[in-house]
Amino acid sequence: MSGDPFAQVGAVADAVLYEGYLLYPYRRSSAKNRVRWQFGVLLPRTWVEADGPVTEGISGSADSWYQRTECLVRAAPGAVLRVRVRYLQLQHKQVEALSEGRYRPVESLRGADGTAHLSFDEAVPYEVDLAWPLAELLRGPCTADVSAPPAVETGELGAGRVVRRREHVRAHTTVAAEKLADGLYRLCVRTENAGEAPEARAPRAEALRQALLAAHTLLGGEGLEFVSQTDPPAALRDRARGCRSAFTFPVLGGPAGESADGATGPVLLSAPIILPDHPQVAPESPGDLHDAAEIDEILTLRTMLLTDEEKAEARATDPRAARILDRVDTMPPEVFANLHGAIRSLAPAKEAAEAPEARPAWWQEGGDAGLSPTTDTVTVDGVPLGTGSRVRLNPRLRGADAQDMFLVGRTAEVAAVFHDVDGSVHLAVTVDDDPAAELHGWYGRFHYFRPDELEPLGDGAEPRPRSPAGPEPGRP
């Protein structure tokens, strides 16, 4: 692989790096910006385990002192693994006023040009590139330093100065490989905060100065093909289940369709937030709003409505916030119009062009006439399932999300049968041991499964009608 193997996932990786960095309304005084850094935070172990060992999770929404990524990879002879460890290093911005020849810390100060500056915690990106031949990793684990050095930067303001300080963040990454079969290997990448907190019970804000923030890892290389952990090929499903990641969630990066089965790819992004395979930032998004481009239109509208005083405080809070305001204030109307939404695809374009008569019925007015979610049935293993039917949940791992995985083997009751716009069928269910099941039924809030993910329970009788307890369930 020539050039930067991670270039194609750069935008998504940056969105992960700055997710939640600073939230609307982007002001220091906002309550939501007083408790920051919520994902992928690796703190000194002495601080994290002051009250006992951490409990491992599948993503990094809880503080930890390490991240572990395990994944499957197909490799050719002579393969070389490339690892990029990325995180933010906290940087404290202190404004100091000049008085009688001495500088003293203050909360705010206006520079010679009239621009306001506020004392605040910023963060700067830091990354380390590592590489090992796979053959070397098979002989034993390899460890490399991924520490960020301390630094002090000073900028004059006329009436004072701004001093930005970064403390030493000590960390290392260890990579190991294990052969499972010819051409198939399991990789383990573990990044640890190797520092020690000055005080084990110091306030979190102080411990963050020695932490890796929004830590995540990119894996790539030459002669390697990574296997999807959420949607692996059928032949590798059991092997994929044997991989155990902690405080991170590995997904395939780059565009989909680069492999014959769609379940492998040349790049893996191991993020502290749950993502699908092949995540991408929406092309309509004009830039980062620190919310992963999911609600750009709402955030842009709200930012436009900030008062001049609120915008001035946001600009003084952080340079990244100032750039967001500049972008919003100068956004062309045609760019803003594109934020309203887009339909990626309702059906494969080629199929729709070649067989327009096969398009779903409700692309035509009245095409859904005669369909009734509460009385329709669908046959599974010879049993008609409909409202009131009893089922066992067996969600597939291929295509399933994390919530589905928690419901494997649970029993449920069918609430409705829905025919989707693409011609597929989904059954809405309420889980039996969910204490809020009755409430979900009233609100029309359900779990949805394909027919082949359900096992009928009972003697095959027609579904019993359910007494209406609330409004008819809505479409998913």
Secondary structure, 3 states (H helix, E strand, C coil): CCCCCCHHHHHHHHHHHHCCCCCCCCCCCCHHHCCCCCCCCECCHHHHCCCCCCCCCCCCCCCECEEEEEEEEEEEEEEEEEEEEEEEEEEEEEEEEEECCEEEEECEEECCCCCEEECEEEEEEEEEEEEEEHHHHHHCCEEEECCECCEEEEEECCCEEEEEEECCECEEEEEEEEEEECCEEEEEEEEEECCCCCCCCCCHHHHHHHCEEEEEEEEEEEEEEEECCCCCCHHHHHHHHCCCCECCEEEECCCCCCCCCCCEECCEEEECCCCCCCCCCCCCCCCCCCCCCCCHHHHHHHHHCCCHHHHHHHHHHCHHHHHHHHHHHCCCHHHHHHHHCCCCCCCCHHHHHHCHHHCCHHHCCCCCCCCCCCCCCEEECCEEECCCCEEEECCCCCCCCHHHHCCCCCEEEEEEEEECCCCCEEEEEEECCCCCHHHHHHHCCCEEECHHHEEEECCCCCCCCCCCCCCCCCCC
